[in-house]
Amino acid sequence: MKAKIIITPKKAVVDPQGKAVQNALEHMGYADISAVHVGKYLEIELNGADDETARKRLDEACHRFLSNPVIEDYKLEIE
C-alpha cells in the first residue's frame, strides 16, 4: 500500500518561496503566471495495515509532524 501526501501553504499565508519562484519565472519571460505555491510531496510505503488504520495513523502523523497545521494544509491519498 502506498500513501501520497501533498502539503501546501494555506491560502491566507504569504508564501515567500512561491513568490521568489514566481518572480524568477517572470524574469525568464513567463509573465502570464499569476501565483506560485511551493509545497512538499511525500510518498510513504505501508506494510500490513488496513486502509482505515493507515489513514488514521498517517492523518495523525501529518497533523503532528509532517505539516504545520497553523500555516499548511495537507491532502492524503492511500492507494
C-alpha positions in Angstrom: 0.0 0.0 0.0 1.3 3.5 -0.8 0.3 6.9 0.7 0.7 10.1 -1.2 0.8 13.3 0.8 0.7 16.8 -0.6 1.4 19.7 1.8 0.9 23.3 0.7 0.7 26.7 2.4 -2.7 27.8 3.4 -4.3 30.3 1.0 -4.2 33.1 3.6 -0.4 32.6 4.4 2.2 34.5 2.5 4.5 32.1 0.6 7.9 33.8 0.2 9.3 30.7 -1.6 6.4 30.7 -4.0 6.8 34.4 -4.6 10.5 34.0 -5.3 9.8 31.3 -7.9 7.1 33.5 -9.5 9.5 36.4 -9.7 12.2 34.3 -11.3 9.7 32.9 -13.8 8.6 36.4 -14.7 12.2 37.5 -15.2 12.6 34.5 -17.6 9.7 35.7 -19.7 6.8 33.8 -18.2 4.7 36.8 -17.4 1.3 35.1 -17.5 1.8 33.3 -14.2 -0.4 34.8 -11.5 0.7 32.8 -8.5 3.1 30.0 -7.4 2.7 28.0 -4.2 5.6 25.8 -3.1 4.9 22.8 -1.0 6.0 19.3 -0.2 5.2 15.9 -1.7 5.8 12.7 0.1 5.2 9.0 -0.8 5.1 6.6 2.1 5.1 2.8 1.6 2.9 0.9 4.1 3.1 -2.7 5.3 0.3 -4.7 6.8 -2.2 -2.0 7.8 -5.8 -1.9 6.6 -6.9 1.3 4.8 -8.8 2.7 7.8 -6.0 2.2 10.3 -3.3 3.5 7.8 -5.4 6.6 7.1 -5.9 7.3 10.8 -2.2 6.9 11.6 -1.0 8.9 8.7 -3.5 11.7 9.3 -2.2 11.9 12.8 1.4 12.0 11.5 0.5 14.7 9.1 -1.1 16.8 11.8 1.6 16.3 14.4 4.8 16.1 12.4 4.7 16.3 8.7 2.9 19.6 8.4 2.4 22.7 10.4 -1.4 22.9 10.7 -1.2 26.6 11.6 0.2 27.6 8.2 -0.2 24.5 6.0 -2.9 22.3 4.6 -2.4 18.7 3.5 -4.1 16.2 1.3 -3.7 12.5 2.0 -4.4 9.7 -0.6 -3.9 6.0 0.0 -3.6 3.6 -2.9 
